[in-house]
Structure formats: structure tokens, C-alpha cells
Amino acid sequence: MKIRPMDASGDVLPVLSSSEMISGAEAVALLVRHRLNLLRGDWWENPEEGFFVLEFMQEERFSEANAAMFASRVTEFIRGVDGVFEADDVQFQADGRVFRYSCQIMTEEGSAALEYVFE
């Protein structure tokens, strides 16, 4: 898998050759990040494709009491992304309205660390 690089604000960067593309486990981790950023209903071509965080927040609030349940749902979502075989070493922390999530994703081409903050 190859994917275009992005800057810190999430904008896709231009590339002049395929060697500048991100590949391997790092590309799969970037794809996971794209999928987490896409909210359910945002993509007109496939409205069910996105992440369910808004539905979750309508039902629940981020708190330490439901942090494990939310982390489990995030992990299951990540396991469903193309190229991800497993998500291990899951860690999470609920701090007020901020939820921090990290895991190690396993791919065909190795593993990559993933950190994501829901704010």
C-alpha cells in the first residue's frame, strides 16, 4: 500500500515521484487515521463508511466509567480497516472531554504505532 504524505494540519502534500509516497505499515497507520477522521455520513458515496464517534457522544459522554467500552469500540473499528490484521497494546485515557487512544497495529508489512486524540 502506498499513500500520499500529509502535513501536520492534515493537508495532502504533493509528491514528484512514487518514492516520496508513504508505504508499508506506516501507510496503513495513516489510512487508519484517515478512517478515524471521517465521520459517519460525511462521505456522500458511502455514508456508512465513517467513524461513529458522534453517535457515541449522543448516547454517552467521555468519562473514565465508559472509557474501556469506547476504547474497545475504537479497536474493533481499527481492526476493520483494510490492511490491519490486529491492534495490540491498546492504551487509553479519559481526561475531561479529551480521550487519548494508542495502539500498535499489525500489518502484512510489519507494525506501526498509532496515537489518536478525540477532542
C-alpha positions as CSV (number, residue, x, y, z in Angstrom):
1,M,0.0,0.0,0.0
2,K,1.2,3.5,-0.8
3,I,-0.4,6.7,0.3
4,R,0.4,10.4,-0.1
5,P,2.1,12.1,2.8
6,M,0.3,14.8,4.8
7,D,1.5,17.8,6.8
8,A,0.7,18.5,10.5
9,S,-2.7,20.0,9.7
10,G,-3.8,17.0,7.6
11,D,-3.4,18.5,4.1
12,V,-2.1,16.1,1.5
13,L,1.3,17.0,0.2
14,P,2.4,16.9,-3.4
15,V,4.9,14.3,-4.5
16,L,7.2,14.3,-7.5
17,S,7.9,10.5,-7.6
18,S,6.5,7.3,-6.1
19,S,9.5,7.1,-3.8
20,E,8.1,10.1,-1.8
21,M,4.9,8.2,-1.1
22,I,4.4,6.6,2.3
23,S,4.4,2.8,2.2
24,G,4.2,-0.3,4.4
25,A,2.9,-0.3,8.0
26,E,3.2,3.5,8.2
27,A,0.8,3.8,5.2
28,V,-1.7,1.6,6.9
29,A,-1.5,3.6,10.1
30,L,-2.1,6.8,8.1
31,L,-5.1,5.1,6.4
32,V,-6.4,4.2,9.9
33,R,-6.1,7.9,10.9
34,H,-8.0,8.9,7.7
35,R,-10.8,6.5,8.7
36,L,-11.0,7.8,12.2
37,N,-11.2,11.4,10.9
38,L,-14.0,10.5,8.5
39,L,-17.3,10.8,10.4
40,R,-20.2,8.5,9.5
41,G,-22.3,10.3,6.9
42,D,-19.6,12.7,5.7
43,W,-18.8,10.8,2.5
44,W,-21.6,11.1,0.1
45,E,-20.6,8.0,-1.9
46,N,-20.7,5.7,1.2
47,P,-22.4,7.4,4.2
48,E,-21.8,4.3,6.4
49,E,-18.0,4.3,5.9
50,G,-17.1,6.8,8.6
51,F,-16.4,6.5,12.3
52,F,-19.3,6.5,14.8
53,V,-17.9,9.0,17.4
54,L,-20.8,11.4,17.0
55,E,-23.4,8.6,17.6
56,F,-21.4,7.5,20.6
57,M,-21.4,11.0,22.0
58,Q,-25.2,11.3,21.6
59,E,-25.6,8.2,23.7
60,E,-22.7,8.6,26.2
61,R,-20.2,11.1,27.4
62,F,-16.5,10.5,27.5
63,S,-15.7,9.5,31.1
64,E,-13.5,7.2,32.9
65,A,-16.5,5.0,33.6
66,N,-17.1,4.3,29.9
67,A,-13.5,4.7,28.6
68,A,-12.9,0.9,28.3
69,M,-16.1,0.4,26.3
70,F,-15.2,3.3,23.9
71,A,-11.6,2.0,23.5
72,S,-13.0,-1.4,22.7
73,R,-15.2,0.0,20.0
74,V,-12.4,2.1,18.6
75,T,-10.2,-1.0,18.5
76,E,-12.9,-3.0,16.6
77,F,-13.2,-0.2,14.1
78,I,-9.4,-0.2,13.5
79,R,-9.4,-3.9,13.0
80,G,-11.9,-3.4,10.2
81,V,-9.6,-1.1,8.2
82,D,-8.0,-2.6,5.1
83,G,-4.5,-3.8,5.8
84,V,-4.9,-4.1,9.6
85,F,-4.6,-7.7,10.9
86,E,-4.5,-6.8,14.6
87,A,-4.5,-4.0,17.1
88,D,-2.5,-4.8,20.2
89,D,-1.1,-3.0,23.2
90,V,-4.2,-0.7,23.5
91,Q,-3.9,2.2,25.9
92,F,-6.4,4.9,26.6
93,Q,-7.1,7.7,29.0
94,A,-10.2,9.9,29.5
95,D,-9.4,13.3,30.8
96,G,-12.5,15.5,30.9
97,R,-13.7,15.9,27.3
98,V,-10.5,14.6,25.8
99,F,-10.0,10.9,25.1
100,R,-6.5,9.7,24.2
101,Y,-6.1,6.3,22.5
102,S,-3.0,4.5,21.3
103,C,-2.2,1.0,20.0
104,Q,0.2,-1.0,17.9
105,I,-1.3,-2.1,14.6
106,M,-0.1,-5.2,12.9
107,T,0.0,-5.3,9.1
108,E,1.3,-7.6,6.4
109,E,4.4,-5.4,6.2
110,G,5.1,-5.0,9.9
111,S,3.8,-3.0,12.8
112,A,3.2,0.7,13.4
113,A,2.3,2.8,16.4
114,L,-0.9,4.7,16.3
115,E,-1.9,7.6,18.6
116,Y,-5.2,9.4,18.3
117,V,-6.8,12.1,20.4
118,F,-10.6,12.6,20.4
119,E,-11.5,16.1,21.4
